[in-house]
Amino acid sequence: MGDLPRTLNREQIPDMHEKGVIGFKYFWGYGIHQETYQLLYNVDDADESIIHRLMTARCIK
């Protein structure tokens, strides 16, 4: 299944994204900032700079 770390720190996300990882498992209700990859607890659904938590029938391309 590839060389994936057992633990993931936010500094590793950009490299994994460049290698073609197609998905990340998020904690319930959290989002990730697209530029800093910071985990965000209070997510504004209108903020387009955030990779939003997944909802039922919603996917990220």
Buried (B, 14 or more C-beta within 10 A) or exposed (E): EEEEEEEEEEEBBEEBEEEEEEEBEBEEEBBBBEEEBEEBEEBEEEEEEBBBBBEEEEEEE
